[in-house]
Amino acid sequence: MNKSQEKVLVAALCGLVVTAAAGFAVQPAMAAGYQVDQLARVSNVAQWDQLNVRKWPASYSQKIGAFQPDTPVWVERCIAVPKSADWCLVERQNTRGWVNSRFLTPMEDWDI
């Protein structure tokens, strides 16, 4: 094995370690969640903007979709994040992921 192959191998192993550590860091927070099971509306988003939906409950997580303002979504559960806003697992049609709870308003009276 030459030096360049060793460098690639070390870089790949470091990437795996970082990825595994990030996965373990998110899992305990998800377990500390609370059930919501309620319809909510996307709010506090400018009319020209949209709310990003993330793969994991973190602003740096991969974006997997977006919702327009006033879009109704089903909130499955939320997690409390110390010194920050809660994150909620939401779903609408084929989009399911995490959004910051400050951009959701519970819908009290709704008809399907």
mmCIF file of the C-alpha atoms, coordinates in Angstrom:
data_MODEL
# 
_entry.id   MODEL 
# 
loop_
_atom_site.group_PDB 
_atom_site.id 
_atom_site.type_symbol 
_atom_site.label_atom_id 
_atom_site.label_alt_id 
_atom_site.label_comp_id 
_atom_site.label_asym_id 
_atom_site.label_entity_id 
_atom_site.label_seq_id 
_atom_site.pdbx_PDB_ins_code 
_atom_site.Cartn_x 
_atom_site.Cartn_y 
_atom_site.Cartn_z 
_atom_site.occupancy 
_atom_site.B_iso_or_equiv 
_atom_site.pdbx_formal_charge 
_atom_site.auth_seq_id 
_atom_site.auth_comp_id 
_atom_site.auth_asym_id 
_atom_site.auth_atom_id 
_atom_site.pdbx_PDB_model_num 
ATOM 1   C CA . MET A 1 1   ? 0.000   0.000  0.000  1.00 0.00 ? 1   MET A CA 1 
ATOM 2   C CA . ASN A 1 2   ? 1.466   3.362  -0.999 1.00 0.00 ? 2   ASN A CA 1 
ATOM 3   C CA . LYS A 1 3   ? 1.183   6.686  0.872  1.00 0.00 ? 3   LYS A CA 1 
ATOM 4   C CA . SER A 1 4   ? -1.751  8.035  -1.152 1.00 0.00 ? 4   SER A CA 1 
ATOM 5   C CA . GLN A 1 5   ? -3.761  4.851  -0.552 1.00 0.00 ? 5   GLN A CA 1 
ATOM 6   C CA . GLU A 1 6   ? -3.016  5.098  3.184  1.00 0.00 ? 6   GLU A CA 1 
ATOM 7   C CA . LYS A 1 7   ? -4.273  8.692  3.226  1.00 0.00 ? 7   LYS A CA 1 
ATOM 8   C CA . VAL A 1 8   ? -7.509  7.692  1.487  1.00 0.00 ? 8   VAL A CA 1 
ATOM 9   C CA . LEU A 1 9   ? -8.033  4.816  3.909  1.00 0.00 ? 9   LEU A CA 1 
ATOM 10  C CA . VAL A 1 10  ? -7.431  7.031  6.964  1.00 0.00 ? 10  VAL A CA 1 
ATOM 11  C CA . ALA A 1 11  ? -9.786  9.711  5.603  1.00 0.00 ? 11  ALA A CA 1 
ATOM 12  C CA . ALA A 1 12  ? -12.502 7.122  4.967  1.00 0.00 ? 12  ALA A CA 1 
ATOM 13  C CA . LEU A 1 13  ? -12.162 5.684  8.470  1.00 0.00 ? 13  LEU A CA 1 
ATOM 14  C CA . CYS A 1 14  ? -12.324 9.172  10.004 1.00 0.00 ? 14  CYS A CA 1 
ATOM 15  C CA . GLY A 1 15  ? -15.498 9.832  8.019  1.00 0.00 ? 15  GLY A CA 1 
ATOM 16  C CA . LEU A 1 16  ? -17.078 6.649  9.324  1.00 0.00 ? 16  LEU A CA 1 
ATOM 17  C CA . VAL A 1 17  ? -16.206 7.542  12.918 1.00 0.00 ? 17  VAL A CA 1 
ATOM 18  C CA . VAL A 1 18  ? -17.697 11.044 12.575 1.00 0.00 ? 18  VAL A CA 1 
ATOM 19  C CA . THR A 1 19  ? -20.862 9.673  10.945 1.00 0.00 ? 19  THR A CA 1 
ATOM 20  C CA . ALA A 1 20  ? -21.324 7.044  13.659 1.00 0.00 ? 20  ALA A CA 1 
ATOM 21  C CA . ALA A 1 21  ? -20.783 9.612  16.425 1.00 0.00 ? 21  ALA A CA 1 
ATOM 22  C CA . ALA A 1 22  ? -23.360 11.954 14.880 1.00 0.00 ? 22  ALA A CA 1 
ATOM 23  C CA . GLY A 1 23  ? -25.881 9.127  14.682 1.00 0.00 ? 23  GLY A CA 1 
ATOM 24  C CA . PHE A 1 24  ? -25.446 8.278  18.356 1.00 0.00 ? 24  PHE A CA 1 
ATOM 25  C CA . ALA A 1 25  ? -25.699 11.949 19.344 1.00 0.00 ? 25  ALA A CA 1 
ATOM 26  C CA . VAL A 1 26  ? -29.128 12.295 17.699 1.00 0.00 ? 26  VAL A CA 1 
ATOM 27  C CA . GLN A 1 27  ? -30.652 9.035  18.928 1.00 0.00 ? 27  GLN A CA 1 
ATOM 28  C CA . PRO A 1 28  ? -30.930 9.883  22.671 1.00 0.00 ? 28  PRO A CA 1 
ATOM 29  C CA . ALA A 1 29  ? -32.663 13.186 21.852 1.00 0.00 ? 29  ALA A CA 1 
ATOM 30  C CA . MET A 1 30  ? -35.222 11.347 19.740 1.00 0.00 ? 30  MET A CA 1 
ATOM 31  C CA . ALA A 1 31  ? -35.950 8.963  22.598 1.00 0.00 ? 31  ALA A CA 1 
ATOM 32  C CA . ALA A 1 32  ? -36.666 11.932 24.896 1.00 0.00 ? 32  ALA A CA 1 
ATOM 33  C CA . GLY A 1 33  ? -39.522 13.072 22.654 1.00 0.00 ? 33  GLY A CA 1 
ATOM 34  C CA . TYR A 1 34  ? -43.180 13.537 23.453 1.00 0.00 ? 34  TYR A CA 1 
ATOM 35  C CA . GLN A 1 35  ? -46.207 12.478 21.431 1.00 0.00 ? 35  GLN A CA 1 
ATOM 36  C CA . VAL A 1 36  ? -48.317 15.179 19.811 1.00 0.00 ? 36  VAL A CA 1 
ATOM 37  C CA . ASP A 1 37  ? -50.569 13.497 17.201 1.00 0.00 ? 37  ASP A CA 1 
ATOM 38  C CA . GLN A 1 38  ? -52.182 16.744 16.105 1.00 0.00 ? 38  GLN A CA 1 
ATOM 39  C CA . LEU A 1 39  ? -52.673 18.817 12.984 1.00 0.00 ? 39  LEU A CA 1 
ATOM 40  C CA . ALA A 1 40  ? -50.681 22.058 12.806 1.00 0.00 ? 40  ALA A CA 1 
ATOM 41  C CA . ARG A 1 41  ? -50.215 24.876 10.320 1.00 0.00 ? 41  ARG A CA 1 
ATOM 42  C CA . VAL A 1 42  ? -46.869 26.168 9.019  1.00 0.00 ? 42  VAL A CA 1 
ATOM 43  C CA . SER A 1 43  ? -46.564 29.669 10.476 1.00 0.00 ? 43  SER A CA 1 
ATOM 44  C CA . ASN A 1 44  ? -44.025 32.442 11.115 1.00 0.00 ? 44  ASN A CA 1 
ATOM 45  C CA . VAL A 1 45  ? -42.631 31.938 7.610  1.00 0.00 ? 45  VAL A CA 1 
ATOM 46  C CA . ALA A 1 46  ? -42.635 34.837 5.129  1.00 0.00 ? 46  ALA A CA 1 
ATOM 47  C CA . GLN A 1 47  ? -45.108 34.407 2.254  1.00 0.00 ? 47  GLN A CA 1 
ATOM 48  C CA . TRP A 1 48  ? -42.225 34.339 -0.255 1.00 0.00 ? 48  TRP A CA 1 
ATOM 49  C CA . ASP A 1 49  ? -40.273 31.747 1.787  1.00 0.00 ? 49  ASP A CA 1 
ATOM 50  C CA . GLN A 1 50  ? -40.771 28.107 2.764  1.00 0.00 ? 50  GLN A CA 1 
ATOM 51  C CA . LEU A 1 51  ? -40.113 25.907 5.800  1.00 0.00 ? 51  LEU A CA 1 
ATOM 52  C CA . ASN A 1 52  ? -37.297 23.406 5.271  1.00 0.00 ? 52  ASN A CA 1 
ATOM 53  C CA . VAL A 1 53  ? -37.946 19.811 6.300  1.00 0.00 ? 53  VAL A CA 1 
ATOM 54  C CA . ARG A 1 54  ? -34.843 18.040 7.640  1.00 0.00 ? 54  ARG A CA 1 
ATOM 55  C CA . LYS A 1 55  ? -33.831 14.378 7.801  1.00 0.00 ? 55  LYS A CA 1 
ATOM 56  C CA . TRP A 1 56  ? -32.809 14.732 11.477 1.00 0.00 ? 56  TRP A CA 1 
ATOM 57  C CA . PRO A 1 57  ? -33.783 17.281 14.171 1.00 0.00 ? 57  PRO A CA 1 
ATOM 58  C CA . ALA A 1 58  ? -30.954 19.732 13.507 1.00 0.00 ? 58  ALA A CA 1 
ATOM 59  C CA . SER A 1 59  ? -30.573 22.830 11.331 1.00 0.00 ? 59  SER A CA 1 
ATOM 60  C CA . TYR A 1 60  ? -27.431 21.388 9.706  1.00 0.00 ? 60  TYR A CA 1 
ATOM 61  C CA . SER A 1 61  ? -29.188 18.144 8.757  1.00 0.00 ? 61  SER A CA 1 
ATOM 62  C CA . GLN A 1 62  ? -29.916 17.244 5.128  1.00 0.00 ? 62  GLN A CA 1 
ATOM 63  C CA . LYS A 1 63  ? -32.914 19.067 3.626  1.00 0.00 ? 63  LYS A CA 1 
ATOM 64  C CA . ILE A 1 64  ? -35.456 16.515 2.350  1.00 0.00 ? 64  ILE A CA 1 
ATOM 65  C CA . GLY A 1 65  ? -38.343 18.818 1.477  1.00 0.00 ? 65  GLY A CA 1 
ATOM 66  C CA . ALA A 1 66  ? -40.104 22.106 2.176  1.00 0.00 ? 66  ALA A CA 1 
ATOM 67  C CA . PHE A 1 67  ? -43.584 23.414 3.018  1.00 0.00 ? 67  PHE A CA 1 
ATOM 68  C CA . GLN A 1 68  ? -45.206 26.671 1.970  1.00 0.00 ? 68  GLN A CA 1 
ATOM 69  C CA . PRO A 1 69  ? -46.613 29.050 4.622  1.00 0.00 ? 69  PRO A CA 1 
ATOM 70  C CA . ASP A 1 70  ? -50.062 28.061 5.987  1.00 0.00 ? 70  ASP A CA 1 
ATOM 71  C CA . THR A 1 71  ? -49.633 24.432 4.863  1.00 0.00 ? 71  THR A CA 1 
ATOM 72  C CA . PRO A 1 72  ? -51.370 21.994 7.234  1.00 0.00 ? 72  PRO A CA 1 
ATOM 73  C CA . VAL A 1 73  ? -49.107 19.165 8.451  1.00 0.00 ? 73  VAL A CA 1 
ATOM 74  C CA . TRP A 1 74  ? -49.586 16.232 10.807 1.00 0.00 ? 74  TRP A CA 1 
ATOM 75  C CA . VAL A 1 75  ? -47.314 16.489 13.862 1.00 0.00 ? 75  VAL A CA 1 
ATOM 76  C CA . GLU A 1 76  ? -46.418 13.017 15.113 1.00 0.00 ? 76  GLU A CA 1 
ATOM 77  C CA . ARG A 1 77  ? -44.089 13.924 17.975 1.00 0.00 ? 77  ARG A CA 1 
ATOM 78  C CA . CYS A 1 78  ? -41.617 16.544 19.157 1.00 0.00 ? 78  CYS A CA 1 
ATOM 79  C CA . ILE A 1 79  ? -38.370 16.569 21.079 1.00 0.00 ? 79  ILE A CA 1 
ATOM 80  C CA . ALA A 1 80  ? -37.135 19.131 23.570 1.00 0.00 ? 80  ALA A CA 1 
ATOM 81  C CA . VAL A 1 81  ? -33.724 20.622 22.851 1.00 0.00 ? 81  VAL A CA 1 
ATOM 82  C CA . PRO A 1 82  ? -32.111 22.402 25.838 1.00 0.00 ? 82  PRO A CA 1 
ATOM 83  C CA . LYS A 1 83  ? -31.405 26.116 25.217 1.00 0.00 ? 83  LYS A CA 1 
ATOM 84  C CA . SER A 1 84  ? -33.082 25.930 21.818 1.00 0.00 ? 84  SER A CA 1 
ATOM 85  C CA . ALA A 1 85  ? -36.449 25.381 20.165 1.00 0.00 ? 85  ALA A CA 1 
ATOM 86  C CA . ASP A 1 86  ? -38.134 21.985 20.053 1.00 0.00 ? 86  ASP A CA 1 
ATOM 87  C CA . TRP A 1 87  ? -38.070 19.959 16.849 1.00 0.00 ? 87  TRP A CA 1 
ATOM 88  C CA . CYS A 1 88  ? -41.154 18.146 15.558 1.00 0.00 ? 88  CYS A CA 1 
ATOM 89  C CA . LEU A 1 89  ? -41.545 15.157 13.278 1.00 0.00 ? 89  LEU A CA 1 
ATOM 90  C CA . VAL A 1 90  ? -44.165 16.152 10.696 1.00 0.00 ? 90  VAL A CA 1 
ATOM 91  C CA . GLU A 1 91  ? -45.782 14.554 7.680  1.00 0.00 ? 91  GLU A CA 1 
ATOM 92  C CA . ARG A 1 92  ? -47.747 15.708 4.665  1.00 0.00 ? 92  ARG A CA 1 
ATOM 93  C CA . GLN A 1 93  ? -48.362 13.506 1.639  1.00 0.00 ? 93  GLN A CA 1 
ATOM 94  C CA . ASN A 1 94  ? -44.980 11.961 0.747  1.00 0.00 ? 94  ASN A CA 1 
ATOM 95  C CA . THR A 1 95  ? -42.845 14.321 2.855  1.00 0.00 ? 95  THR A CA 1 
ATOM 96  C CA . ARG A 1 96  ? -41.933 13.202 6.382  1.00 0.00 ? 96  ARG A CA 1 
ATOM 97  C CA . GLY A 1 97  ? -39.190 14.835 8.418  1.00 0.00 ? 97  GLY A CA 1 
ATOM 98  C CA . TRP A 1 98  ? -38.195 17.277 11.164 1.00 0.00 ? 98  TRP A CA 1 
ATOM 99  C CA . VAL A 1 99  ? -39.014 20.996 11.433 1.00 0.00 ? 99  VAL A CA 1 
ATOM 100 C CA . ASN A 1 100 ? -38.336 23.584 14.101 1.00 0.00 ? 100 ASN A CA 1 
ATOM 101 C CA . SER A 1 101 ? -41.424 23.866 16.317 1.00 0.00 ? 101 SER A CA 1 
ATOM 102 C CA . ARG A 1 102 ? -41.385 27.685 16.318 1.00 0.00 ? 102 ARG A CA 1 
ATOM 103 C CA . PHE A 1 103 ? -42.702 27.477 12.747 1.00 0.00 ? 103 PHE A CA 1 
ATOM 104 C CA . LEU A 1 104 ? -45.808 25.460 13.683 1.00 0.00 ? 104 LEU A CA 1 
ATOM 105 C CA . THR A 1 105 ? -49.146 26.578 15.116 1.00 0.00 ? 105 THR A CA 1 
ATOM 106 C CA . PRO A 1 106 ? -51.547 23.907 16.421 1.00 0.00 ? 106 PRO A CA 1 
ATOM 107 C CA . MET A 1 107 ? -54.903 23.796 14.645 1.00 0.00 ? 107 MET A CA 1 
ATOM 108 C CA . GLU A 1 108 ? -57.691 23.546 17.228 1.00 0.00 ? 108 GLU A CA 1 
ATOM 109 C CA . ASP A 1 109 ? -60.745 23.341 14.972 1.00 0.00 ? 109 ASP A CA 1 
ATOM 110 C CA . TRP A 1 110 ? -60.260 21.477 11.723 1.00 0.00 ? 110 TRP A CA 1 
ATOM 111 C CA . ASP A 1 111 ? -62.281 19.343 9.345  1.00 0.00 ? 111 ASP A CA 1 
ATOM 112 C CA . ILE A 1 112 ? -60.875 16.688 7.093  1.00 0.00 ? 112 ILE A CA 1 
# 
